[in-house]
C-alpha cells in the first residue's frame, strides 16, 4: 500500500478526504444524539438536512486542515472538539432540560452556575458518546499512514501556491455551506424567525440538531417574530388605543399603597391541573387555604422544564415571549428604559428590591435588574450563605 499511494499522491489525498468525511459523519451522529435525537428521528430526516448536518460537522476539521495542511491532525483534533462539545451538550440537556443553542453562548455563566450544583457522573449515553471518538482516531491513524506513504514517495513538498490553494478552496467551501445552507437569500434552513424558533424550541425532528444549532444564530440577529397582520399602521393604532385604557381596578390614594412582594417559583404547580394525584391525604393545604382570603388564579409560563429568564421577563414586563421565540431576554436584549412593573411602581413612589439565590452572571441579572430600574439588587452566592447587595441599602419603609 505504501508504494502504491506513494506514487499516487492525489489519490492518497482523495482517500484522506473521504476518510475525513466519514469521521465527520461519526461526529454528526455524536452531536445529534447529544441533542436528544433518536434513531427513528434521524432515519426520518430528509436527505438534504442529513447531508447539511454532516457537512456542518465536517466544517470543523476542514478549518483545521486549512490551518495545518494535515488531514490526520484535522480529523483527530476536530473529533476531539466535537466529542467534548457533545458531552457538554448532553449534560446540559439532562440537567437544564434543553440542548445548547446559539443563545446559550451568552448564558455560559448561567449554565456553569447551574451545573456546578450537580455531581456529574458518567452514564451509558455519555460513555457511548465518548466511545465514538475511537473510530475517529482509527481514521486519523490511517490518514497518517497515507501521508507517510506520500512522503516516502518523495511527494511531500509544500509550496506557497499549494497553501494559498488550500486556504482558498477551504474558505470557498465554508462560504458555500453558510450561504446555501443557512444565511443566504435561498438556503435550506428557514430564514424567518417564527418558523426557525418553533423548530428549534420544540425538538429537532425536522432539521436535526446540528443544522438547528447553527441556524439559531439567526435568532440572535433577528429575535423578534412578526405577528400576524402586523404593519406600521396597525402598530400606531394599537398605541393610540392604549391612551384610552381604563384600569379594571381604581387606583388608591397616594400614601395608601400596600407593600408588594412578588415571588417567582416555577417549581410550584398544582398537580391536579395536569393529572389525577390520587392522594390519600390533603396536599398543599395552606396554598389552597389562601383562596379563602385572597384573589388567586393560575398563570401560564412560556416554557416547561426550564427557561426561568423567559418567565421572569414576562412577569416583570408583561410582554409575551410568543414574539421573542428562541432567546433569553436578559442575555439578548437591552433592558435599559424597558417599561415594566418596576418602572410603574417607581412612578408611584415605591422603592424596589430584587433578589435571587444565584450569582450576578446568572442570566445577567446583575446587569438587567439595574437597567430595569431596581433600586437594590441582592444576589445570593449559595443557598444558606451570605448575600451580596449592589446599589444603595434598601430602605425599610417601602417594599
C-alpha positions, 0 to 999 in steps of 0.5 A: 500500500505504501508504494502504491499511494506513494506514487499516487499522491492525489489519490492518497489525498482523495482517500484522506478526504473521504476518510475525513468525511466519514469521521465527520459523519461519526461526529454528526451522529455524536452531536445529534444524539447529544441533542436528544435525537433518536434513531427513528428521528434521524432515519426520518430526516430528509436527505438534504438536512442529513447531508447539511448536518454532516457537512456542518460537522465536517466544517470543523476539521476542514478549518483545521486542515486549512490551518495545518495542511494535515488531514490526520491532525484535522480529523483527530483534533476536530473529533476531539472538539466535537466529542467534548462539545457533545458531552457538554451538550448532553449534560446540559440537556439532562440537567437544564432540560434543553440542548445548547443553542446559539443563545446559550453562548451568552448564558455560559455563566448561567449554565456553569452556575447551574451545573456546578450544583450537580455531581456529574457522573458518567452514564451509558449515553455519555460513555457511548458518546465518548466511545465514538471518538475511537473510530475517529482516531482509527481514521486519523491513524490511517490518514497518517499512514497515507501521508507517510506513504506520500512522503516516502514517495518523495511527494511531500513538498509544500509550496506557497501556491499549494497553501494559498490553494488550500486556504482558498478552496477551504474558505470557498467551501465554508462560504458555500455551506453558510450561504446555501445552507443557512444565511443566504437569500435561498438556503435550506434552513428557514430564514424567518424567525417564527418558523426557525424558533418553533423548530428549534424550541420544540425538538429537532425532528425536522432539521436535526440538531446540528443544522438547528444549532447553527441556524439559531444564530439567526435568532440572535440577529433577528429575535423578534417574530412578526405577528400576524397582520402586523404593519406600521399602521396597525402598530400606531393604532394599537398605541393610540388605543392604549391612551384610552385604557381604563384600569379594571381596578381604581387606583388608591390614594397616594400614601395608601399603597400596600407593600408588594412582594412578588415571588417567582417559583416555577417549581410550584404547580398544582398537580391536579391541573395536569393529572389525577394525584390520587392522594390519600391525604390533603396536599398543599393545604395552606396554598389552597387555604389562601383562596379563602382570603385572597384573589388567586388564579393560575398563570401560564409560563412560556416554557416547561422544564426550564427557561426561568429568564423567559418567565421572569421577563414576562412577569416583570414586563408583561410582554409575551415571549410568543414574539421573542421565540428562541432567546433569553431576554436578559442575555439578548436584549437591552433592558435599559428604559424597558417599561415594566412593573418596576418602572410603574411602581417607581412612578408611584413612589415605591422603592424596589428590591430584587433578589435571587439565590444565584450569582450576578452572571446568572442570566445577567441579572446583575446587569438587567435588574439595574437597567430595569430600574431596581433600586437594590439588587441582592444576589445570593452566592449559595443557598444558606450563605451570605448575600451580596447587595449592589446599589444603595441599602434598601430602605425599610419603609417601602417594599 
